[in-house]
Amino acid sequence: MDDFNVLIIGSGPAGLFAAIWLERLGIDRIAIFDRTQYSAGGLLNDGKLNFDYRVGIDLDELQIDKKEAQDLMHEVKQVFIKFSRCQQVTFIENNEKIDAWRKIAGEHNVEFIAPEQWHYGTDNGRQFVDYLRNQLSHTTFFLGTEVISIERENERFCFVCRKDQKKGKYFGKTVLSSPGRSGAYWFRDTSRKIGVNNNFGPIDVGIRVELSRKSYDPITDVVYDPKFIFHTKRHGDRVRTFCTNPGGRVRIENYDNFKLINGDALFDRKTENTNFALINTVSLTQPFSDTTEFGRMIARQFFLLGGGRPIVQRIGDFREGKRSSQSTFNSKTRHFDRCRATYNAVPGDITLGLPARIVDNLWESLKTLDKIVPGILHPSTLLYAPEIKFFDTHFPTDRHLETNIEGIFVAGDGTGKSRGIVGAAVSGIIAATGIAGKYF
Ligand SMILES: Cc1cc2nc3c(=O)[nH]c(=O)nc-3n(C[C@H](O)[C@H](O)[C@H](O)COP(=O)(O)OP(=O)(O)OC[C@H]3O[C@@H](n4cnc5c(N)ncnc54)[C@H](O)[C@@H]3O)c2cc1C
């Protein structure tokens, strides 16, 4: 019988850092399950690392203060920076240029956050994951193995798993669930069946902006991934820039019945463009609070409109209220050739798929951003949709991230405990420390 101390769902940063910390705390017989053939989760994506308590975590959600957050991030940083291909890209100490940008943003009532940032690039992802895995000696990986249900048998937790059409059972004293965004809804449904409490949290809906790199270099040369936070005048909503990739590429995330836009950058090979997400935080209350379904409806609408592919629109067309079309997409006369798209989305009209309030908020924020970084609204600038961040399931937990069911802990993006690699790692460490402290 396969019997372990800790059963971990997901080999992303939350699961891997949890395993590293459990081992450091003297725990053995750890099992990590991942339905993919290669352990990594989102660690194969870009690897832009923000070491700042204001980015990627919510202090209230994790029930820690600023100092604890910075201390945990410092621990995570020590692991990352020992990987030789990881390089620092934003230096915040005594950086007068950052102060100048903050001042300009402030003049437009925009909050500006410049975190200490490091980057290893999508092309170094596998090497980085191997480096992390080499730190584990008491952890067994079950790859290509999907956890399909969680049960209770003889005082143990039991994972029912599927690998190559065959089912198997694995037992454990405790569970850490860190299924990422791709496994979030499976885990939400599964956890409800076994009585784990959860509810809906906010969702981020918006677009990815891609522009000629030259237009955004003045800011990204100082802060690799600058965070601008807007509070819109018309609706009073929160919009923010997120995941900036200087010299990067637009990419897609595949889900079962829709596709989402995202972006990354390689370490060794840069493009002529920069891209970043511009997202609007949406919370729903009465009579419909299901932010997941709201986001899925938007995503499916784009899937339909784009014939299965995301949609892209030039700012030049957007301003004129026109859809973009294949025939004029790279038109020289309209100056569209200044920015060649790095992803082959379908030219169309993004306003057909997004609610009017979100379009208003995004456009107001883009116009404000253009006052801070002039030139970003060049007609050639590309707006891709949909970019949606499903961090929308909230699991009430204690300060060790244990749920209402004793022995079941949660961490990472899929359970609403983080929004990014460093945050996911931090939450994995908190859960690991909680598991070790209470059960071993
Ligand atoms: C294109 C792209 C670029 C990104 N760039 C950055 C960036 O530069 N910086 C940054 O901080 N963040 C970035 N992110 C986000 C980052 O990847 C996530 O924040 C992070 O990976 C979350 O970590 P996690 O451990 O919570 O989940 P994940 O990394 O998503 O890992 C979860 C794992 O669980 C597995 N799983 C799910 N359900 C099951 C199941 N039932 N059975 C078995 N296995 C299961 C999944 O296969 C997955 O491997 C990017 C994301 C994308 C898509």
The ligand as an ORCA input file, in Angstrom:
! r2SCAN-3c Opt
* xyz 0 1
  C       2.040     32.353    -19.673
  C       2.180     32.598    -18.189
  C       3.181     33.435    -17.729
  C       3.333     33.657    -16.362
  N       4.353     34.421    -15.937
  C       4.536     34.607    -14.621
  C       5.647     35.356    -14.148
  O       6.465     35.816    -14.926
  N       5.787     35.547    -12.813
  C       4.891     35.034    -11.902
  O       5.073     35.249    -10.701
  N       3.837     34.306    -12.324
  C       3.642     34.079    -13.654
  N       2.594     33.335    -14.089
  C       1.703     32.788    -13.063
  C       2.352     31.604    -12.347
  O       2.612     30.593    -13.282
  C       1.431     31.126    -11.223
  O       1.158     32.219    -10.373
  C       2.062     30.011    -10.384
  O       2.537     28.968    -11.182
  C       1.060     29.465     -9.367
  O       1.637     28.415     -8.705
  P       0.796     27.207     -8.059
  O       1.785     26.292     -7.443
  O      -0.288     27.761     -7.235
  O       0.071     26.488     -9.289
  P       0.643     25.908    -10.662
  O       2.003     26.396    -10.909
  O      -0.403     26.171    -11.663
  O       0.738     24.350    -10.396
  C      -0.406     23.564    -10.167
  C      -0.152     22.160    -10.692
  O      -1.222     21.325    -10.231
  C      -1.492     20.362    -11.223
  N      -2.860     19.847    -11.016
  C      -4.004     20.548    -11.002
  N      -5.064     19.748    -10.742
  C      -4.546     18.493    -10.583
  C      -5.125     17.216    -10.308
  N      -6.435     17.056    -10.137
  N      -4.302     16.138    -10.224
  C      -2.967     16.272    -10.414
  N      -2.354     17.463    -10.683
  C      -3.144     18.554    -10.765
  C      -1.338     21.126    -12.513
  O      -1.055     20.238    -13.586
  C      -0.157     22.061    -12.207
  O       1.070     21.506    -12.634
  C       2.426     33.066    -15.433
  C       1.406     32.231    -15.890
  C       1.277     31.998    -17.263
  C       0.180     31.079    -17.719
*
